[in-house]
Amino acid sequence: MIRRSVLSDHVHESLKSLILEHRLAPEDRLNIDALARELDVSPTPVREALARLESEGLVRKRPLAGYTVSPLLTRDEFNHMFDMRMILEGPAARWSASRASGAARAALADEAATPFPVVEAEPDGRRSHALFTAMDARFHDLVAAGAGNPLLREAITRLHAHLHIHRLYFPYAETHATLGEHRRVADAITAADPDRAEAAMLAHLAASRDRHLRAFD
């Protein structure tokens, strides 16, 4: 059972990376047998991984058509998603500043202090894209976890899935701005300052929205 669980996790992470790097592009149809051959596993862990990715919003399942990679959001859908992020993640930062344990605050501060990968060192930026996405997701998840509300954390995680598919078009020359914004959020949470934490998170989301919207122009 342990070995099967580890294999399922590995297949899930492999497929997730392929989607986030657009090696499986938005709206691509996913063939379970072909993916199993590519990953050198049986179809069962692939099915399990696709079910998890569906729950995360990264793939969709349609009757008689099977799984496809979720499409890119339209500009309006993208703005709606960020509206929801601001509704959810502002309070998450506020509550994290009030409720997070000392260990959780320290983990958040460590995450915010870790530099993002240097994209220019990559021929196509795909590996850096995946690393940046993982680090950004981890930071926001740590904030949500510190808020002490599992349902809020789950909702935030699901919203991020659509953003991650867009990330290939992120202006990576501006990762220093994202890092600075993360540090301001982490500093406020570490200082147990709910007002400043919420304000810093909302400012970060507003700036992040502006950066991502350039992909639509």
C-alpha positions as CSV (number, residue, x, y, z in Angstrom):
1,M,0.0,0.0,0.0
2,I,2.8,2.4,0.9
3,R,4.6,1.6,-2.4
4,R,1.4,2.2,-4.4
5,S,0.8,5.5,-2.6
6,V,4.4,6.7,-3.4
7,L,4.0,5.7,-7.1
8,S,0.6,7.5,-7.3
9,D,2.2,10.6,-5.8
10,H,5.1,10.4,-8.3
11,V,2.8,10.1,-11.3
12,H,0.7,12.9,-10.0
13,E,3.7,15.2,-9.7
14,S,5.1,14.2,-13.1
15,L,1.8,14.9,-14.9
16,K,1.4,18.2,-13.0
17,S,4.8,19.3,-14.1
18,L,4.0,18.4,-17.7
19,I,0.9,20.6,-17.5
20,L,2.5,23.5,-15.8
21,E,5.4,23.5,-18.3
22,H,2.8,23.3,-21.1
23,R,4.4,20.1,-22.4
24,L,0.8,19.0,-22.0
25,A,-0.8,22.1,-23.4
26,P,-4.2,23.7,-22.4
27,E,-7.1,21.7,-24.0
28,D,-4.9,18.8,-25.0
29,R,-6.7,15.5,-24.8
30,L,-5.1,13.1,-22.4
31,N,-4.7,9.4,-23.4
32,I,-4.3,7.3,-20.3
33,D,-2.6,4.4,-22.0
34,A,-0.1,6.7,-23.8
35,L,0.7,8.5,-20.6
36,A,1.2,5.2,-18.8
37,R,3.7,4.1,-21.5
38,E,5.5,7.5,-21.3
39,L,5.8,7.3,-17.5
40,D,6.6,3.5,-17.6
41,V,3.7,2.7,-15.2
42,S,0.4,0.8,-15.4
43,P,-2.8,2.8,-16.3
44,T,-4.1,2.6,-12.7
45,P,-1.8,5.3,-11.1
46,V,-2.3,7.5,-14.1
47,R,-6.1,7.3,-13.6
48,E,-5.6,8.1,-9.9
49,A,-3.4,11.0,-10.7
50,L,-5.8,12.4,-13.3
51,A,-8.6,12.2,-10.7
52,R,-6.5,14.3,-8.3
53,L,-5.6,16.8,-11.0
54,E,-9.3,17.1,-11.8
55,S,-10.0,18.0,-8.2
56,E,-7.3,20.6,-8.4
57,G,-8.8,22.1,-11.5
58,L,-5.8,21.3,-13.8
59,V,-7.7,18.8,-16.0
60,R,-11.3,18.3,-16.9
61,K,-13.3,15.1,-17.5
62,R,-16.1,15.0,-20.0
63,P,-18.5,12.1,-20.6
64,L,-17.4,9.9,-23.5
65,A,-14.4,12.2,-24.2
66,G,-12.2,11.5,-21.3
67,Y,-9.7,13.9,-19.8
68,T,-8.4,17.1,-21.3
69,V,-6.0,19.8,-19.8
70,S,-8.0,22.7,-18.5
71,P,-8.1,25.7,-20.9
72,L,-6.5,29.0,-20.3
73,L,-8.8,31.5,-18.6
74,T,-10.3,34.3,-20.6
75,R,-9.5,37.9,-19.5
76,D,-12.8,38.2,-17.7
77,E,-12.4,34.8,-16.0
78,F,-8.9,35.7,-15.0
79,N,-10.2,38.9,-13.3
80,H,-13.0,37.0,-11.6
81,M,-10.4,34.6,-10.2
82,F,-8.3,37.4,-8.8
83,D,-11.4,39.1,-7.3
84,M,-12.0,35.8,-5.4
85,R,-8.3,35.6,-4.4
86,M,-8.5,39.0,-2.9
87,I,-11.7,38.1,-1.0
88,L,-10.1,34.9,0.4
89,E,-6.4,35.7,0.8
90,G,-6.7,39.1,2.5
91,P,-8.5,37.5,5.5
92,A,-6.2,34.5,5.3
93,A,-3.2,36.7,5.9
94,R,-5.0,38.6,8.6
95,W,-5.9,35.4,10.4
96,S,-2.5,33.9,9.9
97,A,-1.0,37.0,11.7
98,S,-3.3,36.3,14.6
99,R,-3.4,32.5,14.7
100,A,-0.2,31.0,13.2
101,S,2.1,29.1,15.5
102,G,5.7,30.1,16.0
103,A,6.9,27.3,13.8
104,A,4.4,28.3,11.1
105,R,5.6,31.9,11.2
106,A,9.3,30.7,11.0
107,A,8.5,28.5,8.0
108,L,6.8,31.3,6.2
109,A,9.7,33.7,6.8
110,D,12.1,31.1,5.5
111,E,10.1,30.6,2.4
112,A,9.8,34.3,1.7
113,A,13.6,34.6,2.1
114,T,14.4,32.0,-0.5
115,P,15.3,33.6,-3.9
116,F,13.3,32.5,-7.0
117,P,15.2,30.7,-9.8
118,V,17.1,32.7,-12.4
119,V,15.1,32.2,-15.6
120,E,17.8,33.6,-17.9
121,A,20.0,30.6,-17.2
122,E,17.4,28.3,-18.9
123,P,17.1,28.0,-22.7
124,D,13.3,28.1,-22.6
125,G,12.6,28.9,-19.0
126,R,10.4,25.8,-18.5
127,R,12.2,24.4,-15.5
128,S,12.4,27.8,-13.9
129,H,8.7,28.3,-14.6
130,A,7.9,25.1,-12.7
131,L,10.2,26.0,-9.8
132,F,8.8,29.5,-9.5
133,T,5.2,28.1,-9.6
134,A,6.0,25.6,-6.9
135,M,7.7,28.2,-4.6
136,D,4.9,30.7,-5.1
137,A,2.2,28.1,-4.4
138,R,4.1,27.0,-1.3
139,F,4.2,30.5,0.1
140,H,0.5,31.2,-0.4
141,D,-0.3,27.7,1.0
142,L,1.8,28.5,4.2
143,V,-0.2,31.7,4.6
144,A,-3.5,29.9,4.2
145,A,-2.4,27.1,6.5
146,G,-1.5,29.6,9.2
147,A,-5.0,31.0,9.1
148,G,-6.2,27.7,10.7
149,N,-9.2,27.2,8.4
150,P,-9.0,24.0,6.3
151,L,-11.9,25.0,4.0
152,L,-10.3,28.4,3.3
153,R,-7.0,26.7,2.5
154,E,-8.6,24.3,0.1
155,A,-10.5,27.1,-1.7
156,I,-7.3,29.1,-2.2
157,T,-5.5,26.0,-3.5
158,R,-8.2,25.4,-6.1
159,L,-8.1,29.0,-7.3
160,H,-4.4,28.9,-7.8
161,A,-4.6,26.0,-10.2
162,H,-5.9,28.2,-13.1
163,L,-3.2,30.8,-12.4
164,H,-0.5,28.1,-12.6
165,I,-1.5,27.2,-16.1
166,H,-1.0,30.9,-17.1
167,R,2.4,31.1,-15.5
168,L,4.3,30.2,-18.6
169,Y,3.5,33.7,-19.8
170,F,4.6,35.4,-16.5
171,P,7.1,38.3,-16.9
172,Y,9.9,36.5,-15.1
173,A,12.2,39.6,-15.2
174,E,9.9,40.9,-12.4
175,T,10.2,38.0,-10.0
176,H,12.2,40.3,-7.7
177,A,9.0,42.3,-7.2
178,T,7.0,39.2,-6.3
179,L,9.7,38.2,-3.8
180,G,9.7,41.6,-2.2
181,E,5.9,41.5,-1.8
182,H,6.1,38.0,-0.3
183,R,8.6,39.3,2.2
184,R,6.3,42.2,3.3
185,V,3.5,39.7,3.8
186,A,5.7,37.4,5.8
187,D,7.2,40.2,7.9
188,A,3.7,41.4,8.9
189,I,2.6,37.9,9.8
190,T,5.8,37.2,11.7
191,A,5.2,40.5,13.6
192,A,1.6,39.4,14.4
193,D,0.2,42.5,12.8
194,P,-3.1,41.5,11.2
195,D,-3.9,44.9,9.6
196,R,-0.5,45.1,8.0
197,A,-0.6,41.5,6.9
198,E,-3.9,41.9,5.1
199,A,-2.9,45.2,3.5
200,A,0.4,43.6,2.3
201,M,-1.4,40.6,0.8
202,L,-4.0,42.8,-1.0
203,A,-1.2,45.0,-2.4
204,H,0.7,41.9,-3.6
205,L,-2.4,40.4,-5.3
206,A,-3.2,43.7,-7.0
207,A,0.3,44.0,-8.3
208,S,0.4,40.3,-9.4
209,R,-2.9,40.8,-11.3
210,D,-1.4,43.7,-13.2
211,R,1.7,41.7,-14.1
212,H,-0.2,38.7,-15.3
213,L,-2.7,40.7,-17.3
214,R,0.0,41.6,-19.8
215,A,-0.2,38.1,-21.1
216,F,-3.6,39.0,-22.5
217,D,-2.4,42.0,-24.5
